[in-house]
Amino acid sequence: MSFDKTLSEYNAIVKACEDIFIKKTKDYGTSWRVMRPKSLTDQMFIKAKRIRTIEEAGSQQIEDSIASEFIGLVNYGYMALIQLDAEENMPLELGIEEAVERYERVVSNVRNLMIAKNTDYGEAWRDMRISSFTDLIMTKLHRIKQIEDNQGATIISEGIDANYKDIINYSIFALIQMNFTK
């Protein structure tokens, strides 16, 4: 499998997520800006928990697909990173252009991390099960919650932002594994 194929699939997923972000921003504005990072973490936890519950039960009651929950994880992750980086005087309501600009800045940063890690790990994620991505995401969310409970302090561990970035990339990898780009 070539890295060019990975980057192409990755970018297609990101584009689909950004399209949803833009449409929802046009519908709702940047109402998510009211949420503190802790609340965004909890929203992500709800989505990951639903994915895990469906995986374990083998069935679901609500029609929303697992893929849509991974997309939600991607977009909430980007929103959380925007919130972490927000200036103190940043308005709650951002214009569509500014919201998209901030979104794309975060996308670029997260993509660069994926490229670096994917190079080092030799695309090991391609041999992983989707349920393993779910478990890794749940682990990262528990870590984030612990760091948040410790007022952001860590002794040796990566910070909250690094965990959000990993969740985004694991979610995108899961979507690639699910052939979402097709």
FIZA-931589 format. One line per 5 residues: number of its first residue (from 1); their letters; for each residue y, z, x of N, C-alpha, C, CB. Coordinates in pm, 1 decimal. Glycine has a CB too. Example, Ala and Ser with C-alpha at 12.3 -4.5 7.8 and 13.67 -1.06 7.14 Angstrom:
FIZA-931589
1 = AS = -569.0:780.0:1319.0:-450.0:780.0:1230.0:-330.0:780.0:1320.0:-447.3:904.6:1130.8 | -225.0:708.0:1285.0:-106.0:714.0:1367.0:3.0:787.0:1290.0:-59.8:572.5:1408.4
This chain:
FIZA-931589
1 = MSFDK = -118.1:0.0:85.4:0.0:0.0:0.0:124.2:0.0:89.9:-0.1:123.6:-97.1 | 213.9:-90.0:64.3:332.0:-98.1:149.7:441.7:-5.1:98.0:383.6:-243.1:156.9 | 523.8:39.1:193.6:635.0:125.1:155.9:735.7:49.6:70.2:703.2:181.3:280.4 | 748.4:-82.1:90.8:839.5:-162.1:8.5:800.5:-154.7:-138.5:840.3:-308.4:55.4 | 669.2:-156.1:-165.2:621.2:-144.9:-303.5:658.4:-7.9:-360.3:467.1:-166.6:-310.7
6 = TLSEY = 639.6:95.5:-280.1:676.0:231.0:-324.1:824.3:237.8:-357.6:641.3:335.2:-215.4 | 906.8:186.3:-269.4:1051.3:191.9:-293.1:1089.3:112.5:-417.4:1127.8:138.5:-171.3 | 1026.0:-1.0:-438.3:1052.1:-81.8:-557.6:1012.3:-6.6:-684.9:976.2:-215.6:-549.3 | 893.6:53.9:-685.1:848.3:131.9:-801.5:938.2:252.8:-823.4:702.0:177.6:-783.0 | 972.5:321.2:-715.7:1059.6:438.8:-722.1:1194.0:400.6:-784.2:1080.5:499.8:-580.5
11 = NAIVK = 1253.3:291.9:-733.8:1383.8:248.5:-784.5:1378.1:207.1:-931.1:1436.2:133.0:-701.1 | 1267.0:147.1:-973.5:1252.0:109.5:-1114.3:1248.0:233.1:-1203.6:1124.6:25.7:-1134.4 | 1178.6:336.9:-1159.6:1174.6:463.2:-1235.9:1313.4:525.1:-1242.1:1074.3:563.3:-1172.3 | 1380.9:530.8:-1128.1:1515.4:588.4:-1123.3:1609.1:511.6:-1216.2:1570.2:587.1:-978.8 | 1598.0:379.9:-1216.8:1682.5:297.7:-1304.3:1656.4:330.2:-1451.6:1657.4:147.6:-1277.9
16 = ACEDI = 1528.7:344.3:-1488.0:1494.4:379.5:-1626.8:1551.4:516.7:-1662.7:1340.5:378.5:-1647.1 | 1541.2:612.5:-1571.2:1595.5:747.1:-1595.4:1747.8:742.7:-1608.0:1554.6:843.5:-1481.5 | 1812.3:665.1:-1521.2:1957.7:654.6:-1526.1:2003.3:588.0:-1655.7:2009.6:576.2:-1405.2 | 1931.1:487.7:-1701.0:1965.6:422.9:-1828.3:1963.8:524.3:-1942.5:1867.8:307.0:-1858.6 | 1863.2:609.6:-1944.0:1854.9:714.8:-2046.9:1970.9:811.8:-2031.4:1719.8:790.8:-2038.0
21 = FIKKT = 1998.9:854.4:-1906.7:2110.8:944.9:-1880.4:2241.6:885.2:-1933.2:2122.3:974.1:-1729.1 | 2266.4:758.2:-1905.7:2390.3:693.0:-1948.9:2398.1:688.2:-2101.7:2399.7:550.2:-1890.3 | 2289.2:648.1:-2166.5:2289.6:640.3:-2313.0:2312.3:777.9:-2375.9:2157.1:580.8:-2363.7 | 2246.8:880.4:-2321.4:2266.1:1014.8:-2376.8:2406.7:1066.0:-2348.0:2161.9:1112.2:-2319.5 | 2462.6:1028.7:-2233.6:2599.8:1069.0:-2203.2:2696.6:1002.1:-2299.4:2636.2:1034.0:-2057.7
26 = KDYGT = 2670.1:877.9:-2335.5:2753.8:809.6:-2435.2:2741.3:875.6:-2572.0:2715.2:661.2:-2445.0 | 2620.7:923.4:-2605.9:2598.9:991.3:-2734.6:2657.8:1132.4:-2737.1:2450.0:998.1:-2765.0 | 2632.4:1210.1:-2630.6:2663.1:1353.5:-2632.0:2772.8:1395.4:-2535.2:2540.1:1430.4:-2601.0 | 2823.0:1302.8:-2455.6:2913.8:1342.6:-2348.9:2836.1:1420.5:-2244.6:3031.7:1426.7:-2404.0 | 2905.9:1501.6:-2170.9:2838.8:1583.0:-2068.1:2821.4:1726.7:-2118.5:2920.0:1581.6:-1934.5
31 = SWRVM = 2768.0:1737.9:-2239.2:2746.2:1870.3:-2299.4:2654.9:1957.3:-2212.4:2685.5:1855.3:-2439.9 | 2570.3:1895.6:-2131.0:2481.8:1970.4:-2041.4:2560.0:2049.5:-1937.7:2385.2:1875.8:-1971.7 | 2686.5:2014.7:-1917.0:2768.8:2087.0:-1818.8:2791.3:2232.7:-1859.9:2904.1:2016.7:-1801.4 | 2769.9:2264.6:-1987.6:2783.1:2402.5:-2034.3:2671.1:2489.6:-1975.4:2780.0:2407.8:-2189.4 | 2559.0:2425.4:-1944.3:2441.1:2499.6:-1898.4:2455.9:2542.8:-1752.2:2314.6:2413.9:-1915.3
36 = RPKSL = 2421.9:2667.8:-1728.7:2414.9:2717.8:-1592.4:2286.1:2665.3:-1528.9:2420.3:2874.4:-1589.0 | 2280.4:2660.8:-1395.9:2156.6:2614.9:-1332.1:2031.7:2689.1:-1381.5:2168.2:2630.8:-1182.3 | 2043.2:2818.2:-1408.1:1926.9:2893.9:-1457.6:1875.2:2835.7:-1589.5:1963.6:3042.8:-1476.7 | 1966.7:2795.6:-1676.7:1926.6:2738.5:-1804.7:1861.6:2601.7:-1786.1:2047.2:2727.2:-1897.7 | 1912.6:2524.8:-1690.5:1850.4:2396.1:-1660.2:1709.9:2416.9:-1603.2:1937.3:2315.8:-1560.9
41 = TDQMF = 1694.4:2519.6:-1521.2:1561.2:2553.8:-1469.5:1467.6:2584.2:-1585.4:1568.4:2674.8:-1372.5 | 1514.5:2661.1:-1681.9:1430.0:2694.7:-1797.2:1396.9:2570.8:-1880.2:1499.4:2799.5:-1885.4 | 1491.1:2478.6:-1896.2:1463.3:2353.9:-1967.6:1353.8:2275.3:-1895.8:1591.5:2268.4:-1980.1 | 1362.9:2272.9:-1763.9:1261.3:2203.4:-1684.6:1125.8:2274.1:-1698.2:1304.0:2196.4:-1535.6 | 1128.3:2405.5:-1701.8:1004.6:2481.9:-1717.3:937.7:2446.4:-1850.8:1033.3:2634.7:-1709.3
46 = IKAKR = 1016.9:2436.9:-1956.7:962.7:2402.0:-2088.5:893.1:2265.9:-2083.0:1075.3:2400.7:-2195.1 | 955.7:2169.7:-2019.5:896.4:2035.7:-2010.0:767.6:2037.7:-1927.9:996.6:1937.2:-1947.7 | 770.1:2105.4:-1813.8:650.7:2113.1:-1728.5:538.6:2188.7:-1798.8:684.2:2181.3:-1594.4 | 572.9:2293.8:-1869.8:472.9:2371.9:-1943.1:408.6:2286.0:-2052.0:537.0:2498.6:-2005.1 | 488.9:2204.2:-2120.2:433.6:2115.9:-2223.1:335.9:2016.3:-2160.5:546.9:2040.9:-2297.3
51 = IRTIE = 373.9:1957.6:-2048.4:283.9:1863.7:-1980.9:152.4:1932.6:-1947.1:349.4:1807.1:-1852.8 | 161.7:2051.7:-1890.7:40.0:2124.4:-1850.8:-45.2:2160.3:-1973.1:77.1:2252.9:-1772.7 | 17.4:2202.6:-2080.3:-55.4:2238.1:-2202.0:-130.0:2116.5:-2257.1:41.2:2294.4:-2308.4 | -64.1:2001.4:-2258.7:-128.7:1879.1:-2307.2:-243.5:1839.9:-2214.8:-26.5:1763.6:-2317.6 | -222.1:1850.7:-2084.0:-329.1:1818.5:-1988.5:-451.8:1907.1:-2011.0:-278.4:1834.6:-1844.0
56 = EAGSQ = -427.0:2035.0:-2034.3:-538.8:2128.8:-2052.6:-606.1:2112.5:-2188.2:-490.0:2272.0:-2037.1 | -526.5:2087.6:-2292.3:-582.4:2075.7:-2426.9:-644.2:1937.7:-2451.7:-474.2:2103.2:-2530.8 | -592.6:1837.7:-2382.3:-642.0:1702.6:-2403.7:-588.9:1638.5:-2530.6:-790.7:1703.6:-2407.4 | -494.8:1704.0:-2596.0:-433.7:1648.8:-2716.7:-293.0:1705.1:-2730.3:-519.0:1681.2:-2843.2 | -217.5:1644.8:-2822.2:-81.0:1691.9:-2845.4:-45.6:1680.4:-2992.0:19.2:1613.1:-2760.4
61 = QIEDS = 49.6:1761.5:-3035.0:92.7:1764.2:-3173.5:221.2:1684.4:-3196.3:112.3:1906.8:-3217.9 | 303.1:1672.8:-3094.5:430.6:1601.8:-3103.2:415.1:1468.3:-3032.6:547.4:1685.4:-3040.6 | 471.8:1363.5:-3088.9:450.6:1228.3:-3036.2:513.9:1202.9:-2899.7:504.1:1128.9:-3133.0 | 617.3:1277.6:-2859.4:681.4:1252.8:-2729.7:576.0:1248.1:-2620.6:787.0:1361.7:-2698.0 | 579.4:1144.6:-2539.9:476.8:1123.4:-2438.4:495.7:1214.1:-2317.7:476.9:978.9:-2394.1
66 = IASEF = 389.3:1226.8:-2240.6:398.1:1299.3:-2113.2:498.4:1228.9:-2023.2:258.6:1308.7:-2043.6 | 499.3:1096.5:-2024.5:595.4:1021.6:-1942.8:738.8:1061.1:-1978.0:575.9:869.7:-1962.1 | 768.0:1077.7:-2106.6:904.2:1116.2:-2145.1:939.0:1256.0:-2094.4:920.0:1110.5:-2297.4 | 840.0:1342.1:-2082.6:865.3:1476.8:-2027.9:892.6:1469.5:-1877.6:744.5:1570.6:-2055.6 | 820.2:1381.7:-1805.3:849.3:1364.0:-1662.8:988.8:1304.6:-1643.8:743.0:1273.4:-1596.4
71 = IGLVN = 1027.9:1211.5:-1731.6:1163.8:1156.6:-1725.8:1265.0:1268.3:-1748.7:1182.7:1043.4:-1830.9 | 1236.9:1356.2:-1844.9:1323.9:1471.0:-1868.8:1335.5:1559.7:-1745.9:1272.4:1552.2:-1986.0 | 1224.4:1580.2:-1675.9:1227.8:1659.3:-1552.6:1317.2:1593.8:-1447.3:1085.8:1677.4:-1496.9 | 1306.5:1462.1:-1436.8:1390.9:1389.4:-1341.5:1538.0:1409.4:-1377.5:1355.2:1237.9:-1339.9 | 1573.8:1382.5:-1502.0:1715.0:1389.7:-1539.9:1769.6:1531.7:-1538.6:1734.2:1330.1:-1676.6
76 = YGYMA = 1692.0:1628.5:-1585.0:1738.7:1767.7:-1575.8:1752.6:1809.2:-1429.6:1641.3:1863.5:-1649.7 | 1664.9:1759.1:-1343.8:1676.3:1789.1:-1201.1:1805.0:1734.8:-1142.8:1557.9:1732.4:-1125.5 | 1837.4:1610.4:-1177.3:1963.4:1553.1:-1130.0:2082.1:1632.5:-1184.0:1974.7:1405.3:-1171.8 | 2077.1:1670.0:-1312.2:2185.5:1748.9:-1371.7:2200.2:1883.4:-1300.3:2159.6:1771.3:-1522.3 | 2087.1:1946.8:-1271.1:2091.5:2076.2:-1202.3:2155.2:2062.3:-1064.6:1950.1:2135.3:-1189.4
81 = LIQLD = 2122.7:1955.6:-993.4:2183.0:1934.3:-861.7:2332.4:1907.1:-874.1:2114.0:1817.8:-789.1 | 2373.5:1834.2:-977.3:2516.3:1812.1:-1001.5:2584.0:1946.3:-1027.4:2538.6:1715.0:-1121.6 | 2521.1:2030.5:-1108.9:2579.0:2161.8:-1140.2:2590.0:2249.3:-1015.0:2494.2:2233.3:-1246.8 | 2487.6:2247.0:-931.0:2491.3:2327.7:-808.3:2604.5:2284.4:-716.6:2358.1:2318.0:-734.1 | 2636.8:2155.9:-719.5:2737.9:2099.5:-630.7:2876.6:2094.7:-694.0:2697.0:1961.1:-588.8
86 = AEENM = 2887.3:2137.5:-819.9:3014.0:2125.5:-893.6:3122.7:2214.7:-833.9:2993.2:2161.4:-1041.3 | 3240.7:2157.3:-826.4:3356.2:2235.5:-784.6:3389.0:2335.8:-895.1:3478.9:2143.4:-753.6 | 3449.5:2444.6:-859.5:3479.4:2549.4:-957.0:3568.6:2499.9:-1070.4:3545.5:2666.5:-888.0 | 3658.7:2408.2:-1040.6:3752.8:2359.7:-1142.2:3707.0:2229.1:-1208.7:3889.4:2339.2:-1079.5 | 3582.1:2189.8:-1187.8:3532.1:2066.5:-1249.1:3527.8:2084.8:-1400.6:3390.6:2029.1:-1193.6
91 = PLELG = 3586.5:1990.8:-1476.1:3587.4:2005.7:-1621.8:3446.2:1994.4:-1680.6:3678.9:1900.2:-1685.0 | 3426.6:2056.7:-1795.9:3297.6:2045.9:-1862.4:3271.6:1903.5:-1907.6:3290.7:2140.7:-1981.2 | 3372.9:1839.0:-1961.1:3355.3:1701.8:-2009.2:3400.2:1605.7:-1900.1:3435.2:1677.2:-2141.4 | 3304.0:1527.7:-1852.7:3332.0:1425.9:-1752.3:3333.4:1290.2:-1821.2:3226.8:1429.3:-1636.6 | 3418.7:1202.2:-1774.7:3414.8:1064.8:-1823.7:3283.8:1000.8:-1781.1:3535.9:983.1:-1771.1
96 = IEEAV = 3242.7:897.5:-1851.1:3115.8:831.9:-1823.3:3110.6:782.8:-1678.5:3093.9:714.9:-1920.0 | 3221.7:727.0:-1629.7:3223.2:674.7:-1492.9:3200.9:786.3:-1391.7:3356.0:603.3:-1464.1 | 3269.4:898.7:-1409.2:3253.3:1010.1:-1315.7:3113.5:1070.6:-1325.1:3358.8:1117.7:-1342.7 | 3061.4:1083.7:-1445.2:2926.4:1138.5:-1462.6:2823.8:1050.2:-1392.2:2891.7:1151.6:-1612.9 | 2836.5:919.3:-1409.4:2743.1:825.8:-1346.5:2760.4:827.2:-1194.8:2763.8:683.0:-1401.6
101 = ERYER = 2883.8:835.0:-1148.6:2908.8:841.1:-1004.0:2842.4:964.8:-942.7:3060.9:842.5:-975.4 | 2856.4:1079.7:-1007.3:2793.1:1202.1:-956.9:2640.9:1190.8:-963.9:2841.1:1325.0:-1037.2 | 2590.4:1133.6:-1071.2:2446.9:1112.9:-1088.5:2393.8:1026.3:-974.4:2416.5:1047.3:-1226.0 | 2460.9:914.9:-948.3:2414.4:821.7:-845.3:2423.5:881.4:-705.4:2494.8:692.9:-851.3 | 2521.0:967.8:-682.0:2531.6:1036.2:-552.6:2409.3:1124.7:-530.3:2661.5:1120.8:-545.4
106 = VVSNV = 2369.1:1197.4:-634.8:2251.5:1283.8:-626.6:2125.4:1198.9:-611.4:2241.2:1374.4:-751.7 | 2116.3:1089.7:-686.3:2001.5:999.3:-676.5:1984.2:953.5:-531.5:2019.5:876.5:-770.9 | 2091.2:912.6:-468.4:2085.3:863.4:-330.7:2033.3:971.5:-235.8:2224.2:815.5:-285.1 | 2081.8:1092.1:-254.1:2039.7:1204.4:-169.2:1890.9:1233.4:-187.3:2122.3:1330.5:-201.5 | 1845.2:1235.4:-310.6:1704.2:1264.9:-340.3:1614.7:1150.2:-291.2:1683.8:1287.8:-493.4
111 = RNLMI = 1659.4:1027.1:-308.1:1583.6:911.0:-260.0:1567.9:917.1:-107.9:1653.7:778.9:-301.6 | 1674.9:951.6:-37.6:1666.8:961.8:108.7:1564.9:1067.0:151.0:1804.3:995.5:167.9 | 1558.5:1177.8:78.5:1457.3:1280.1:107.3:1317.2:1223.9:85.1:1479.4:1405.0:19.0 | 1298.5:1150.5:-23.9:1167.6:1090.9:-51.9:1127.1:997.3:60.4:1169.4:1015.4:-185.8 | 1219.1:914.5:106.1:1188.4:819.2:212.8:1143.2:893.4:338.4:1311.3:730.5:243.9
116 = AKNTD = 1216.4:997.5:375.5:1180.6:1074.2:495.1:1043.9:1140.5:481.0:1286.7:1180.1:523.4 | 1021.3:1207.2:368.0:893.7:1276.7:347.8:778.2:1178.3:332.5:901.5:1367.3:224.7 | 801.0:1069.2:260.5:695.6:971.2:238.9:652.6:908.1:371.4:742.5:862.9:140.8 | 748.0:888.2:460.8:716.9:835.3:593.0:628.9:933.6:670.0:846.3:806.0:671.4 | 666.5:1060.8:667.9:590.2:1163.1:740.6:450.9:1185.7:681.7:666.9:1294.3:740.8
121 = YGEAW = 440.2:1181.1:548.7:313.6:1212.7:482.4:226.9:1089.3:454.6:341.3:1284.3:352.7 | 275.0:971.6:488.7:193.8:852.3:475.1:147.6:822.0:333.7:76.7:864.1:561.6 | 234.3:843.6:237.3:204.4:815.1:96.8:81.4:889.2:44.7:184.6:667.4:78.4 | 61.8:1010.4:91.8:-51.6:1092.2:45.7:-48.0:1112.8:-105.2:-51.6:1228.3:116.5 | 69.1:1110.1:-164.6:83.5:1132.2:-309.2:6.1:1029.1:-391.1:231.0:1128.4:-348.3
126 = RDMRI = -16.6:912.5:-334.7:-89.4:809.0:-409.6:-234.1:849.5:-438.3:-87.4:677.4:-332.1 | -288.1:942.3:-360.2:-425.8:988.8:-380.2:-432.2:1118.3:-461.7:-493.5:1009.7:-245.2 | -318.4:1162.5:-511.6:-314.5:1286.4:-588.9:-335.9:1259.9:-737.4:-181.5:1358.2:-567.4 | -381.6:1361.8:-806.5:-396.2:1357.6:-951.8:-262.3:1395.5:-1015.4:-510.4:1453.3:-1000.0 | -237.9:1341.4:-1133.8:-114.6:1376.2:-1205.5:-111.0:1525.7:-1233.9:-103.3:1296.1:-1337.4
131 = SSFTD = -226.1:1585.1:-1264.1:-229.3:1729.6:-1289.6:-185.8:1809.5:-1166.5:-370.3:1772.6:-1332.6 | -208.8:1756.0:-1047.9:-161.9:1824.6:-926.6:-10.4:1820.1:-916.6:-224.5:1761.7:-801.4 | 50.0:1707.2:-956.5:196.4:1701.7:-960.6:249.1:1806.8:-1056.8:245.5:1560.8:-1002.3 | 183.5:1818.6:-1171.4:225.1:1918.8:-1270.7:218.8:2058.2:-1210.4:136.3:1911.2:-1397.1 | 109.3:2090.2:-1142.0:94.7:2222.6:-1080.7:199.6:2246.5:-972.2:-45.4:2238.2:-1021.6
136 = LIMTK = 226.5:2144.3:-891.0:329.2:2158.9:-787.7:466.8:2180.5:-849.7:331.3:2035.5:-696.7 | 494.3:2108.4:-958.3:622.0:2126.0:-1028.6:632.6:2267.6:-1084.5:636.6:2022.2:-1142.5 | 524.2:2314.8:-1146.4:524.7:2452.7:-1199.2:548.1:2553.2:-1086.1:390.5:2484.2:-1271.7 | 484.9:2531.8:-972.2:503.7:2620.6:-857.0:649.0:2620.6:-812.0:412.4:2578.5:-740.7 | 707.0:2500.6:-800.1:847.5:2489.4:-758.3:940.1:2559.0:-858.5:887.6:2340.6:-743.3
141 = LHRIK = 911.0:2546.1:-987.1:994.1:2611.9:-1088.4:984.2:2764.0:-1078.2:953.0:2566.2:-1228.9 | 865.2:2814.8:-1053.9:850.5:2959.6:-1034.4:927.2:3004.7:-910.3:701.0:2998.0:-1021.8 | 923.5:2925.2:-805.5:1000.6:2958.1:-684.6:1150.0:2960.0:-714.8:970.8:2856.9:-571.8 | 1197.3:2857.8:-785.6:1339.6:2852.6:-820.3:1378.7:2975.9:-900.5:1371.9:2724.4:-900.1 | 1297.2:3011.1:-999.7:1329.0:3128.2:-1082.1:1335.8:3254.9:-996.5:1224.0:3145.4:-1194.1
146 = QIEDN = 1244.8:3266.8:-900.0:1246.4:3383.6:-811.2:1373.6:3385.5:-726.1:1121.5:3383.9:-720.2 | 1409.6:3270.3:-671.9:1531.9:3261.5:-591.3:1654.2:3291.3:-678.7:1544.8:3120.6:-525.7 | 1656.3:3238.7:-800.8:1767.7:3267.9:-892.1:1775.3:3416.9:-921.4:1752.6:3189.0:-1023.6 | 1659.8:3479.8:-943.0:1657.4:3624.4:-968.2:1705.8:3703.8:-847.1:1516.2:3669.0:-1006.2 | 1693.5:3643.6:-729.0:1741.8:3706.4:-604.8:1884.0:3660.5:-570.7:1646.7:3673.6:-487.7
151 = QGATI = 1957.5:3613.3:-670.9:2094.8:3564.6:-655.8:2107.4:3455.4:-549.1:2186.6:3680.2:-621.2 | 2003.4:3373.4:-536.6:2007.2:3258.7:-446.8:1968.9:3288.1:-302.9:2141.8:3200.8:-448.5 | 1940.6:3414.6:-273.3:1910.1:3451.9:-135.1:1764.4:3421.4:-100.3:1939.5:3600.7:-112.4 | 1745.6:3365.0:17.9:1612.1:3346.1:73.4:1613.7:3395.9:217.6:1567.3:3195.7:65.5 | 1497.8:3433.1:266.3:1487.2:3479.8:404.9:1446.4:3363.5:495.7:1384.6:3596.5:416.3
156 = ISEGI = 1345.4:3289.5:453.2:1291.8:3182.5:536.7:1268.3:3054.4:457.9:1162.5:3226.9:601.3 | 1273.4:3062.0:329.0:1234.9:2951.1:241.6:1350.1:2854.9:216.3:1183.4:3004.6:109.6 | 1312.2:2734.8:169.3:1411.6:2637.5:126.7:1486.9:2693.2:6.5:1345.3:2501.1:92.7 | 1604.3:2641.3:-16.0:1684.2:2688.8:-127.3:1649.8:2621.1:-258.6:1828.4:2668.8:-97.6 | 1726.8:2653.8:-358.8:1705.6:2601.7:-493.3:1714.9:2449.4:-494.7:1807.4:2662.0:-590.7
161 = DANYK = 1814.9:2394.8:-427.0:1835.2:2249.9:-430.0:1715.1:2173.8:-375.0:1959.5:2213.0:-351.1 | 1654.0:2221.6:-268.4:1536.6:2155.0:-210.6:1420.9:2153.4:-310.1:1493.2:2225.1:-80.0 | 1405.2:2260.2:-386.3:1298.6:2265.9:-486.3:1325.5:2170.4:-601.8:1283.1:2408.2:-539.0 | 1451.4:2160.6:-646.7:1486.0:2062.9:-750.5:1454.3:1920.8:-702.4:1636.2:2074.8:-788.8 | 1491.3:1890.9:-578.2:1466.2:1757.3:-523.1:1316.8:1726.2:-521.2:1524.1:1746.0:-381.2
166 = DIINY = 1235.9:1822.8:-480.5:1090.5:1801.1:-480.1:1037.7:1777.0:-621.3:1018.5:1921.5:-417.1 | 1088.8:1852.2:-718.0:1045.6:1833.7:-857.8:1078.3:1692.5:-904.9:1113.4:1938.0:-950.8 | 1197.2:1645.9:-873.5:1236.2:1510.5:-911.4:1139.1:1409.9:-849.4:1382.0:1480.5:-867.1 | 1115.0:1423.1:-720.6:1027.2:1326.4:-653.2:883.6:1335.2:-702.6:1030.7:1348.5:-502.7 | 831.3:1454.8:-726.4:696.2:1466.7:-782.6:689.1:1401.3:-920.1:654.3:1614.8:-792.2
171 = SIFAL = 794.2:1419.1:-1000.7:796.5:1359.5:-1134.8:797.7:1207.8:-1126.3:918.7:1408.8:-1214.0 | 876.0:1154.3:-1034.0:880.5:1008.8:-1016.4:745.0:957.9:-967.1:992.9:968.9:-916.7 | 682.7:1028.7:-874.8:549.9:988.7:-827.6:449.0:990.9:-942.2:503.0:1081.3:-713.6 | 456.8:1091.5:-1027.6:366.0:1097.5:-1143.2:388.1:976.7:-1233.4:387.0:1229.0:-1223.2 | 514.1:941.4:-1256.8:543.9:825.4:-1340.8:491.6:696.1:-1277.3:695.4:814.9:-1365.0
176 = IQMNF = 501.3:685.5:-1146.5:444.3:568.8:-1078.4:293.3:567.1:-1097.0:480.2:569.4:-927.4 | 228.8:683.6:-1079.3:83.2:691.7:-1097.3:42.3:653.7:-1240.1:33.4:833.8:-1064.6 | 128.2:683.6:-1335.6:99.9:652.6:-1476.7:133.0:507.2:-1510.0:179.3:746.3:-1568.9 | 172.3:430.5:-1410.1:211.5:290.5:-1429.2:327.2:275.6:-1526.2:93.8:209.8:-1478.5 | 419.0:370.6:-1524.3:533.5:366.8:-1614.3:620.5:243.4:-1589.0:616.7:493.9:-1598.6
181 = TK = 620.1:192.5:-1465.1:704.6:78.4:-1431.7:654.9:-52.1:-1489.7:715.4:65.1:-1284.0 | 534.9:-53.8:-1542.4:477.7:-178.1:-1595.4:517.7:-199.7:-1740.2:325.3:-176.4:-1583.5
